[in-house]
Amino acid sequence: MKDPVIIEPYSDNWPSLFNELRAQIVTKIGSEVLRIDHIGSTAVVGLAAKPIIDIQISVRDLGNIETIISGLASLGYRYHSNNDDLTKRYFREAPGTRRTHIHVRQAGSWSEQFNLLFRDYLRTHEDDRDQYARTKYELAKRYRDQREKYVDAKTEIVWDIIKKANTWSQKIGWTPSKTDL
């Protein structure tokens, strides 16, 4: 079965969905967590997105993941140990439930900071946010049934934005906003 790429206009419901999930996660693994953040496009007010809630959980030690695997499993999330990205541990929703991606990353790591900087920059730069949305709509139309090609095709604009975000971060002395924990 194909998993089509569908981009939707921003929904005011996305932060509420994140907050519900965050509360559930905190009850199960809160003692293991340093930060929980809503990341990805659904975390940026006004940004069109695939209606997938992305959650980043920052932990002290990525190698000590057993408690997190167990806690998230009790909430119905499946651990994907075959994930190619070794900078995170990746979890997905149970079949038949709302699409959710959980990314567990080591606090202070480059990949953790990248996602927070990208989000924070788009939250404060409307022109780049809107250009990103237009690009996503165009690519979703072109690669509707080719999710990997859609993701690959976004690479150029993501790096263009992160270059701007890097310059911006230096000018304002950016640090990650307060955690959503």
C-alpha positions in Angstrom: 0.0 0.0 0.0 1.3 3.4 -0.9 1.8 6.1 1.7 1.0 9.2 -0.4 2.6 12.6 0.4 -0.2 14.9 1.4 0.5 18.5 2.5 -2.3 20.2 4.5 -2.6 23.9 5.5 -1.5 24.6 9.1 -4.0 23.3 11.7 -4.5 25.0 15.1 -5.1 21.4 16.4 -1.5 20.3 15.9 -0.1 21.9 19.1 -3.0 20.4 21.1 -2.2 16.9 19.6 1.4 17.4 20.6 0.5 18.4 24.1 -1.7 15.4 24.6 1.1 13.1 23.4 3.7 14.9 25.5 1.6 14.5 28.7 1.3 10.7 28.0 5.0 10.4 27.4 6.0 12.3 30.5 3.9 10.0 32.7 5.8 7.0 31.3 9.4 8.2 30.9 9.6 11.6 32.4 12.5 10.8 34.7 14.6 9.8 31.7 13.9 13.0 29.7 15.8 16.3 29.6 13.6 17.9 26.9 10.5 17.1 24.9 10.0 19.3 21.9 7.4 19.6 19.1 9.6 19.7 16.0 9.0 19.5 12.3 6.5 21.5 10.2 3.5 20.9 12.5 5.5 22.8 15.2 5.6 26.0 13.1 2.4 28.1 13.2 1.3 28.9 9.7 3.4 26.3 8.0 1.7 23.7 5.8 2.7 20.2 6.6 2.1 16.5 6.3 -0.2 16.0 9.3 2.3 14.0 11.3 3.3 15.1 14.8 7.1 14.9 15.2 8.3 14.8 18.8 11.9 15.1 19.8 12.9 13.6 23.2 16.3 14.7 24.4 18.1 12.3 26.8 21.3 12.3 28.7 22.6 9.1 27.2 21.4 7.7 23.9 23.0 4.3 24.7 20.8 3.8 27.7 17.5 3.5 25.9 15.8 0.4 27.5 13.5 2.4 29.8 12.4 4.6 27.0 11.7 1.7 24.7 9.7 0.0 27.4 7.8 3.2 28.4 7.0 4.2 24.8 5.9 0.6 24.0 3.4 0.8 26.8 1.9 3.7 25.0 1.7 1.8 21.7 4.8 3.2 20.0 7.0 0.7 18.1 10.8 1.0 18.2 12.5 0.9 14.8 15.9 -0.5 15.6 16.8 -0.7 11.9 16.7 3.1 11.5 19.7 4.2 9.4 20.2 7.4 11.3 22.5 6.5 14.2 22.1 9.9 15.8 18.7 9.0 17.0 16.4 6.2 18.2 13.2 6.2 16.2 9.6 5.2 17.2 6.4 5.1 15.3 2.7 4.8 16.1 1.0 1.5 16.3 -0.9 0.4 13.1 -4.3 2.1 12.9 -3.5 5.0 15.1 -2.6 8.6 14.4 0.7 9.1 12.5 3.4 10.1 15.0 7.2 10.1 14.7 9.2 10.1 17.9 12.9 11.0 17.6 15.0 10.3 20.7 18.3 12.2 20.5 21.2 12.9 22.9 20.9 16.3 24.5 23.3 18.8 23.0 24.0 16.7 19.9 24.2 18.3 16.5 21.1 16.5 15.3 19.1 17.7 18.3 20.2 21.3 17.9 19.7 21.2 14.1 16.0 20.4 14.5 15.5 23.0 17.2 17.3 25.7 15.2 15.4 24.9 12.0 12.0 25.1 13.9 12.9 28.3 15.8 14.1 30.0 12.6 10.9 29.2 10.7 8.8 30.3 13.6 10.3 33.8 13.3 10.9 34.2 9.5 7.6 34.2 7.6 9.0 34.6 4.1 11.2 31.5 4.4 8.4 29.6 6.1 6.1 30.5 3.2 8.7 29.6 0.6 9.2 26.3 2.3 5.5 25.6 2.2 5.3 26.4 -1.5 8.1 24.1 -2.2 6.5 21.3 -0.1 3.2 21.7 -2.0 5.0 21.6 -5.3 7.1 18.5 -4.4 4.1 16.7 -2.9 2.3 17.1 -6.2 5.3 15.9 -8.2 6.2 13.0 -5.8 2.8 12.1 -4.3 3.4 8.4 -4.3 7.2 8.5 -3.9 7.9 9.6 -0.3 11.6 9.0 -0.5 11.9 11.2 -3.6 9.8 13.9 -1.9 12.1 13.8 1.1 15.3 13.9 -1.1 13.9 16.7 -3.2 13.4 18.9 0.0 17.1 18.7 0.8 18.2 21.8 -1.1 15.6 24.1 0.5 16.2 22.7 4.0 20.0 23.4 3.7 19.3 26.9 2.3 17.1 27.6 5.3 19.6 26.1 7.8 22.4 28.3 6.3 20.2 31.4 6.9 19.3 30.0 10.4 22.9 29.6 11.3 23.7 33.2 10.4 20.6 34.4 12.3 21.6 32.3 15.3 25.0 34.0 15.5 23.5 37.4 15.2 21.0 36.9 18.0 22.9 34.5 20.2 20.3 31.8 19.7 19.9 29.1 22.2 17.0 26.6 22.0 13.7 28.0 23.3 12.4 26.6 26.5 11.5 22.9 26.3 8.0 21.9 25.8 8.4 19.4 28.7 
